[in-house]
């Protein structure tokens, strides 16, 4: 199952990179803040 966790992390980073401004100010912003 480890590969699923790694894949999820990779997809999350890709999603943050492609997210819209609205998403950055919403869920995407929260994800980034959680990483800091």
N, C-alpha and C positions, 0 to 999 in steps of 0.2 A: 504493500500500500504506500510505501515511501515515494514511489514514482508519482503517485497521484498528488501527494503534497507538493512535490517539486513542480509538477505541471501546473497546479493551481497557483503557486507563487509566480511562476513564469507568466501565466495568462493574466494574473492580476497586474503585474508590472506592465504588460503590453496594453491592457485595458486603460491603465492610468495614462500611458503615453498617447493613447488615441482618444481619450475622453473629451467630451465637449466642455465648454466653459460652465454650462449649467450643471453638469455632473461634477466638475471640479469644485463648485460651490456647494455641492450636496454630498452624495455618497463618496465620490472620488476624493474630495477634500478630507473627509473623515478617515478614509483609508490611509492617506498620506500622513495625517496627523498621528494616527496610531503607530505608524512606522517610526516616527521621530522620537 
